[in-house]
């Protein structure tokens, strides 16, 4: 177990138990851990080996576990009285042909293998159901920290134009249509023309790829929304400072996300940087695109 300055004690009620955070890449797991600690809770971190950076979590009690050792995850969650569990941060899909799971991982392997053909949604659903069946409650980061959720409307000083709203609507329609095939959460649209659709590479690579279509002036919108039927507890669309900077570098005009069903990491700073760079951030209605 990693060293930590926070004692491994339960500051939560016996009924609720601690929050166990299974942490992948990115800053969101650390942000959530800090938020919970600041309000008097004592989260326990289970860092996915090769994904979460242990140095970032030196101040928290934690263990580092390979993604295939499901039994170790469950054993530690029980040991630490973590009745509520949240999975945060992207994790690379394991190579199913070369994994060496423990006994619990072996039980999960059959489900994962069959779910893999159903895309990321099917894969995450198989994992969350497996964990829930063993007595844990899966909760989303947004359920533990409501300030992460995006709100509706223009979130900064930069206003989308009428043409931007048309691109937002077009992108929302594309995601809704392709969502049943579990193809990404994001699309980039410029002047009603789809420049790129997120697939297995993730949003960051999508934005970088579309930089090849950059004009001499800012144009186009990154639209990021949940797919129909998506389990938001384990995989909610998320943006942050890096997303804004990447959009700017790729020559886009702004970003549209789904209000109430998307997360903004470092909300105030993200909006501040978007304003400084001249990008809009717009929260779409979850039932009406714009």
N, C-alpha and C positions, 0 to 999 in steps of 0.2 A: 504494500500500500504506500502511496506517496506521502511525503511529509506535509503537514499542514499546521498552521497556527490556530485554526479553529478546531476545538476539541470535537471528537466524534461522539456527541451526545444528542439526544433527541429534545429539541426545544419546541416541538409541535405537540399537539394534543395526542393522547394515546389513540383516540378514535380515528383521527385523520392520518396519523403517522407522518413520517418525513416524506419529503419529495425526493425521489431518485431521478437524477438527470443523466440520461444516456447521451453523451456528448459526441457529436461528429465535428466536422470542420466549421470554421467561421467564428464570429464573435458572439453570436446570439446565445449559445449555452452559458458563456461567461457573464453576459449581461443579465440573464435570468438568475443565475446563481447569486450575483451581487444584490439584485433586487430583493430576492427572498431573504438573504442574510440581513440586509438593512432593515427589514421589517420584523426581525426577530426569529426567523426560521433558520433551520440548520440543514440545508440540502446536502445530499451526498452525491458526488460525481462519479460516474462510471465512464471513463474515457475510452473511446474505441481506439484501439492500438493502431497507429499509423494514420489516424485521422485527426483527433484532437491533440493539441500541443500541450504536453504535461507542464511545461514551464508556466503557461498562462494560469494554471490551476493550483499553483504551489501553496496558495493561502487557503485552499479548501481541502477537506478530507476527500480522498479519492482512491480509486483503483484503476489500473490500466489493463484492459482485457481485449483479446482478439475477438473480432465480430463473430467468429464461429463458435466461441465457447459460451453458448447460451446458458448452460448449467451454472457457470461461474457468475454470470449476470444475475440469475435468479437467486442463487445462494447468498450473494452479497446484499441484494435488495431485501431479502428476508432478515439477514443478520442485522441490517441497519434500520429495520422497521420502516422501510420505504413502501408504504401501501399505495401511494400515488407515484406514477412513473410518467415521465415525459421524454420523448425522443426528439432531440433538436440537433440541427446541423446536418448537412449532406454527408453521406457515407458511400464510398464507391461500392458498386455491386460486386460481391465476391465472385471469384472464379469457381463455379460449382463443380468443375471437374477436378480441382486440385485442393479442395478444402479438407481439413481433418477435424471434424466437429467432435465435441464431447457427446455424452449420452443424450442430453436434452437437445443439443444441436442436431443430433441424428434424427430425433423425433420430428424436429422442425424441417429437416432437409426435404422430406417428401412434399410437404406443403409448399416450401419455397420453390422447389423445382417445377411443380405444376403451375405455381403462380407467376413464375418468371415470364412465361409466354404472354401473360396478361398485362405486362408492363409494370411501371413503378407502383401504381395504385394497388394492383393485385398483390405485389410483393409486400408492400407496407401493411396491407390489410391482413395478410397471412401472419406476419410477425406480431402485430398488435393483438389479434385474436388469440394467438398462442400464449402471449404473456397474460392476457386477461383471464384465460381459462385456468391459469395457475394462481389466481386470487388477487391480482394487482389491478388497480384502476388506471387506465391510460388517460392522461389529461394533456391537452394542448398547451403550449407556452402561452398562448393568448388567454387561456382560462386562468392562468396563474398571474399574468401581468397584462391587465387590460390596456395599459398605455401603449402596448405594441401595435394594437389594431389601428388600421387606417380609418379615416373618417371621410365623409362624402364632400365633394366639391374641390375647389382649387386650394391646395395646401400651402402655397407660398405666394409670392408677389407676381409671378409670371402667369399670365392668362393664356389658356389655349385659344387658338383661333377657330373660326367655323370649320376650316379645312382640317384642323387638328381633331375636332370632334368627329368629323366624318371618318378619319383614320382610326380613331378610338372605337367607333361603332363597328367598323370593318374588322379590326383586330379581335374585338369581343366575339363577333359572329364566327370568326375562324376558330377561335379556341373552343367555343361551344360546339361547333360542328365536329372538330377533330377530337374533342375530349373523350368521346365514347371509344376511340381507338387508343386512348391513354398516350397521346402524343404531346408532351410538353405543356407548360403553363404560360408560355410567352410567345409573342409574335411581334415582328417589326413591320409597320406599314407606313408608306410614304405616298401621298397623293393617290390613295386607294389601291396602291400596288403593294403586294406582299413581298417584302425584301427577304424575309427569312422566318422560319418557324423553329422553335426550340424542340430538340429531340433529346437523345441521350447525353449530348454534350453539356447541357445546362445553359442557363441564361447568360453567364459571362462569355462563354464561347460564341453564343449566338450574336451578341452585341459586337464582339470583335470581328466575327465573320462579315457582318453587315457594314463594317467600316470600309470595305472595298467599294461600296456604293455611295460613299460620302460625296456630297456636293460642295460647292464653294461657300455655301451658306447653310445654316442649320435647317434641317428638314427631316420629318419622319418621327414616329412615336413608337416607343417600346410599350406594348400593352401586356400586362401580366395579371392573369386572373385564375381562379380555381377552375378545375375541370368539373363537369357534371358528375355528381356522386363521389367526389374526392373526399377522403377522410382528412379533415383539416387538423386533427389532433397530432398527426405525425408528419404532415407534409403541407404546410400552409405557404402560399406564395409570399416571398419576402424580398424587400429591397432595403438598401442602406446607402451609406456614403460611397462605397465602391461602385454600386450600380449607377449612381448619378455621375461619377467621374468617368466611368466607362461609356455611358451614353453620350456625354459631352465629347469625349475623344473620338467617338464614332460619328460625330456630326449630327446627332439627333436633336429634335426640338424639345422633347419632353418624355415623360413617363406617365402611364395611366395604370392604376391598380384598383382592385375591387374593394370598395368600402366595406368594412366589417368582416371581410374574409381574406385580408392580406395583412402582413406585418411590415412595420417600418422600424428597423434597428437604428438607434440614436436618432429618433424622430426630429428633434429640434435642429440638431447639427446637419442632418440630411437635407432638410428643407432650406436651412441657411446656405449651404453650399450650392444647392440647386439655384437659389435666387442669385447668388454671386456669379454663377456660370451662365445664367440666363435661360435655365431649363424650367419648364413647368412640371409640377407633380399634381396629378388629378385623381381624386377618388371617385370611381364610378359607382353608381347604384348597383346593388347586387342583382336586381331584377330588370333594371333598365340601363342600357349601356352608357348613356350620357344624358 
